Amino acid sequence: MKDYLFIFRGGNTTELSPEESQKHMQKWYDWIKKLSDSGKFKAGEPLGSEAKVVKGGKKVVTDGPFAESKEVVGGYLIIQANDLNEATEIAKGCPTYDLDGSTEIRDIHKM
């Protein structure tokens, strides 16, 4: 089994009513519980909106990142799968697509 990183972008919940937001979050809890029960879930957290970017040889620090809402990274998961195809199939169960979000799937190389 290999580790894979899911990076979630978009899927903005700010336009949902409190009830809709709660229902959407329950879908996340249920999906992650299913992954956990199957032994596929390793770690994951939502990310806050406050950030800094350090860039270049002079290590310039700026506020940000300021991306379009569909590109904002909202959180991540680390899962275990046999290969990229299985990880991709697991990602298809994510609730982020209900709100037009996306998932980037990356294999994690051990150092």
C-alpha positions in Angstrom: 0.0 0.0 0.0 1.1 3.5 -0.8 0.2 6.9 0.7 -1.7 9.4 -1.4 -2.4 13.1 -0.7 -5.8 14.5 -1.6 -5.7 18.3 -2.0 -9.2 19.7 -2.0 -9.9 22.9 -4.0 -13.0 25.0 -4.3 -16.3 23.6 -3.0 -17.2 26.9 -1.3 -19.7 26.5 1.5 -20.1 30.2 2.3 -23.3 30.5 0.2 -25.0 27.6 2.0 -27.6 28.1 4.7 -26.6 26.9 8.1 -28.8 23.8 7.6 -27.3 23.1 4.2 -23.8 23.6 5.5 -24.5 21.1 8.4 -25.8 18.5 5.9 -22.7 19.0 3.7 -20.4 18.6 6.6 -22.2 15.4 7.7 -21.4 14.0 4.2 -17.7 14.7 4.9 -17.8 13.1 8.3 -19.6 10.0 6.9 -17.1 9.7 4.0 -14.1 10.0 6.3 -15.6 7.5 8.7 -16.1 5.0 5.9 -12.4 5.5 4.8 -11.3 5.2 8.4 -13.3 2.0 9.0 -11.8 0.5 5.8 -8.3 1.3 7.0 -7.7 3.7 4.1 -7.7 7.0 6.1 -4.4 8.1 7.7 -4.8 11.9 8.4 -6.5 15.0 7.2 -7.7 18.4 8.2 -9.4 21.5 6.8 -7.2 24.5 6.3 -7.8 28.0 7.5 -8.0 31.0 5.2 -5.2 33.1 6.7 -1.9 32.4 5.0 1.5 33.7 4.0 3.7 32.9 1.0 7.5 33.0 1.1 9.0 33.2 -2.4 12.2 33.5 -4.2 15.9 33.8 -3.3 15.2 36.9 -1.2 12.5 35.1 0.7 9.9 37.8 0.1 6.8 37.3 2.3 3.4 38.2 1.1 -0.1 37.7 2.4 -2.0 35.1 0.5 -2.4 33.0 -1.4 -5.1 35.0 -3.2 -6.6 32.7 -5.8 -10.0 32.5 -7.3 -12.4 30.7 -5.0 -12.4 27.6 -7.2 -8.7 27.3 -6.7 -8.5 27.9 -3.0 -7.1 24.9 -1.1 -9.6 24.1 1.6 -8.0 21.0 3.1 -6.2 17.7 2.6 -6.4 14.0 3.4 -3.7 11.3 3.4 -5.1 7.9 2.4 -3.6 4.5 1.6 -4.3 2.8 -1.6 -2.7 0.1 -3.8 -2.1 2.5 -6.7 -3.1 5.8 -8.3 -6.2 4.2 -9.9 -7.5 3.0 -6.6 -6.8 6.4 -5.0 -8.7 8.1 -7.8 -11.7 5.8 -7.3 -11.6 6.6 -3.5 -11.5 10.3 -4.3 -14.7 10.0 -6.4 -16.7 9.5 -3.1 -15.7 12.9 -1.8 -18.5 15.4 -1.0 -16.6 18.3 -2.5 -18.0 17.7 -5.9 -21.5 18.5 -4.7 -20.3 22.1 -4.6 -18.2 22.0 -7.8 -14.9 21.4 -5.9 -12.0 19.4 -7.2 -9.4 16.9 -5.7 -5.8 16.7 -6.7 -4.4 13.3 -6.0 -0.6 12.9 -5.5 1.4 9.9 -4.4 3.7 10.5 -1.5 7.3 9.4 -1.9 9.0 8.2 1.3 12.4 9.9 2.0 
